[in-house]
């Protein structure tokens, strides 16, 4: 793939990360902060996938999958805590 495509993808993911970071710091509720943290972990997973494609090391895709699963489980645990279920 073209180098400029990867650079533009990384740039868009960086912008999304900074917007989510703003919401993480300024979020009025804990639920807003948790959604922002989930968005940051999802964009990080996207960056890891782009790195895997650029470097042609597909073991990074497995790392990304494990990272995404752990992130999802973490969001579920925090959501249950915020709901009062734990």
Secondary structure as UniProt FT lines:
FT   HELIX           3..26
FT   HELIX           30..55
FT   HELIX           59..83
//
